[in-house]
Amino acid sequence: MHPLYMDDCYLREFPAVVQEASVSTVVLDNTAFYPAGGGVPCDIGWITKNGSKIEVVNVAKETGRVIHHLSSSGGLSSGDTVTGLIDWNRRYILMRHHTSAHLLAAMFYNELGVLITGNQLGVEQSRMDFSMENFDRRLIEKAFDNANEMIKENRPVKIYYLNREDAMKIPGIVKLANALPPSVDELRIVEISGIDVQADGGC
């Protein structure tokens, strides 16, 4: 299964072939639906076949497969050609929250030397926890102010891949406390130009 969202976060619609189907779940040969993980909610949307639209209500990664949980079976079978449709309004809000989280993480790391100890992104609001030993509201507000100024600059966000060994040499490539990227040879990098470089697998 190829995770299309890894290379194109703006992909809203995609063709796919059903590999496995049950009463309420389906596995596709490729998908743009992001499965929940890393404090980021999953995508929702629809799968269509011959004009019929089936709602995707949850997406999860299990044993290396992306499982799409459906509101109903819709009569899908292995080998069917379908189209996936992402709920774009929701996805775009989550993308903005996720990028903002990277920006804030960079501000806290670069200015205060602290790491993320927990996070939960959402559509209405998001939460981040930091390893700040001495709580100082003035410093926190300054980091937020700086992040908001950076947003006004509209810096480009780039996605690319680096050899794991080379990537891990970059200071601050991981901003999660007590965490390392997956044990893979190549890491996906998300870079906010001139501000932040992080290993990340999300949209």
C-alpha positions as MATLAB code, in Angstrom:
seq = 'MHPLYMDDCYLREFPAVVQEASVSTVVLDNTAFYPAGGGVPCDIGWITKNGSKIEVVNVAKETGRVIHHLSSSGGLSSGDTVTGLIDWNRRYILMRHHTSAHLLAAMFYNELGVLITGNQLGVEQSRMDFSMENFDRRLIEKAFDNANEMIKENRPVKIYYLNREDAMKIPGIVKLANALPPSVDELRIVEISGIDVQADGGC';
ca = [
       0.000    0.000    0.000;
       1.400    3.351   -1.020;
       0.595    6.292    1.319;
      -0.157    9.039   -1.199;
      -0.484   11.637    1.582;
       3.244   11.340    2.264;
       4.163   12.996   -1.039;
       1.117   15.159   -1.815;
      -0.745   16.610    1.167;
      -3.034   18.525   -1.197;
      -4.386   15.432   -2.975;
      -8.153   15.443   -2.444;
      -9.297   12.668   -4.804;
      -7.560    9.476   -5.945;
      -8.269    6.218   -7.798;
      -7.657    2.928   -5.974;
      -8.287   -0.794   -6.122;
      -9.861   -2.651   -3.202;
      -7.462   -5.243   -1.791;
      -9.575   -6.421    1.148;
     -13.182   -5.742    2.112;
     -15.393   -6.676    5.035;
     -18.808   -5.499    6.222;
     -17.424   -2.239    7.604;
     -13.765   -1.930    6.553;
     -11.740   -1.760    3.376;
      -8.029   -1.859    2.489;
      -6.946   -0.114   -0.723;
      -3.824   -0.553   -2.870;
      -3.001    3.118   -2.212;
      -4.609    5.870   -0.171;
      -4.559    9.604    0.482;
      -6.460    9.098    3.761;
      -4.157    9.869    6.688;
      -4.476    7.282    9.497;
      -4.564    8.626   13.055;
      -1.138    8.803   14.648;
       1.360   11.030   16.413;
      -1.367   13.098   18.033;
      -2.919   13.887   14.643;
      -6.524   12.773   13.936;
      -7.280   10.671   10.881;
      -8.871   11.895    7.692;
     -12.505   11.173    6.966;
     -14.355   11.367    3.660;
     -15.910    9.003    1.143;
     -15.208    6.083   -1.162;
     -17.241    6.014   -4.368;
     -18.024    3.154   -6.739;
     -20.259    3.455   -9.796;
     -21.903    6.583   -8.427;
     -22.502    5.154   -4.946;
     -20.901    7.080   -2.067;
     -19.804    5.333    1.156;
     -18.692    7.414    4.127;
     -15.225    6.812    5.610;
     -15.675    7.461    9.340;
     -12.269    6.398   10.693;
      -8.835    5.472    9.342;
      -6.232    3.516   11.314;
      -2.904    1.860   10.646;
      -2.773   -1.784   11.708;
       0.036   -4.266   10.999;
       1.411   -2.062    8.243;
      -1.974   -1.671    6.510;
      -4.229    1.373    6.396;
      -7.738    0.282    7.396;
     -10.638    2.470    6.235;
     -13.662    2.082    8.499;
     -16.927    2.651    6.654;
     -20.410    3.726    7.695;
     -21.768    0.819    5.609;
     -20.389   -1.924    3.373;
     -21.672   -0.502    0.092;
     -21.135   -3.896   -1.483;
     -17.397   -3.437   -1.982;
     -15.366   -6.491   -2.977;
     -11.712   -7.277   -3.531;
     -10.638   -6.102   -6.983;
     -13.183   -3.273   -7.232;
     -11.970   -0.006   -8.739;
     -13.038    2.920   -6.540;
     -12.345    6.604   -5.962;
     -11.365    8.049   -2.606;
     -12.517   11.546   -1.641;
     -10.977   13.393    1.294;
     -13.115   15.700    3.449;
     -10.941   18.611    2.339;
     -12.225   21.330    4.676;
     -11.384   19.179    7.697;
      -8.029   18.047    6.274;
      -6.931   21.583    5.483;
      -7.726   22.781    9.006;
      -5.686   19.889   10.433;
      -2.817   20.671    8.037;
      -2.784   24.277    9.236;
      -2.829   23.173   12.884;
      -0.017   20.688   12.209;
       2.179   23.250   10.440;
       1.509   25.744   13.236;
       2.543   23.093   15.754;
       5.862   22.664   13.923;
       6.361   26.418   13.928;
       5.635   26.680   17.648;
       7.868   23.705   18.395;
      10.695   25.484   16.578;
      10.127   28.696   18.557;
      10.143   26.838   21.884;
      13.166   24.740   20.903;
      15.266   27.547   19.412;
      14.410   30.248   21.961;
      13.808   28.264   25.157;
      15.620   24.977   24.534;
      12.528   22.893   25.381;
      11.043   19.809   23.711;
       7.489   18.588   23.143;
       6.326   16.071   25.747;
       2.798   15.599   24.403;
       0.379   16.902   21.818;
      -3.106   16.459   20.419;
      -4.164   18.261   17.265;
      -7.829   18.903   16.540;
     -10.206   20.743   14.249;
     -11.485   23.206   16.874;
      -8.326   23.475   18.985;
      -4.982   21.788   19.545;
      -2.784   21.142   22.589;
       0.989   20.970   23.035;
       2.959   20.123   26.176;
       6.574   21.220   26.622;
       9.450   20.223   28.909;
       9.657   23.684   30.456;
      11.032   23.330   33.981;
      10.278   26.883   35.083;
       6.905   28.150   33.893;
       7.274   31.685   32.555;
       4.207   33.157   30.845;
       6.221   36.078   29.475;
       8.589   33.744   27.599;
       5.689   31.618   26.357;
       3.823   34.658   25.029;
       7.023   35.889   23.342;
       7.386   32.533   21.557;
       3.758   32.791   20.373;
       4.272   36.381   19.210;
       7.381   35.371   17.267;
       5.517   32.437   15.686;
       2.691   34.744   14.583;
       5.201   37.153   13.025;
       6.782   34.237   11.139;
       3.368   33.180    9.807;
       2.965   36.629    8.212;
       6.114   35.948    6.163;
       4.325   33.071    4.405;
       7.451   30.904    4.240;
       7.236   27.875    1.905;
       6.816   24.406    3.415;
       8.854   21.694    1.694;
       8.682   17.903    1.937;
      11.614   15.704    0.959;
      13.497   12.595    2.040;
      16.946   12.161    3.556;
      19.119    9.211    4.430;
      18.465    8.470    8.106;
      22.118    8.831    9.110;
      22.402   12.254    7.460;
      19.034   13.419    8.783;
      19.871   12.541   12.379;
      22.913   14.851   12.214;
      20.650   17.891   11.812;
      20.198   19.695   15.187;
      16.575   19.666   16.311;
      15.465   17.189   13.620;
      13.412   15.574   16.409;
      11.609   17.899   18.804;
       9.727   15.232   20.749;
      11.226   14.381   24.130;
      12.301   10.738   24.474;
      11.322    9.908   20.899;
      13.093    8.801   17.746;
      11.812    8.502   14.156;
      10.870    5.014   12.880;
      13.728    2.621   12.170;
      13.777    3.144    8.418;
      16.673    3.903    6.074;
      15.091    7.083    4.727;
      13.286    9.758    6.729;
      10.573   12.073    5.456;
      11.497   15.673    6.270;
       9.128   18.622    6.612;
      10.879   21.989    6.375;
       9.471   25.459    6.978;
      11.996   27.433    4.986;
      14.544   29.163    7.202;
      12.635   28.322   10.398;
      12.324   24.621   11.093;
      13.394   21.182    9.881;
      11.702   18.117   11.391;
      11.325   14.423   10.629;
       7.592   13.891   10.283;
       5.105   11.564    8.589;
       1.986   13.732    8.661;
       0.128   16.166    6.422;
];
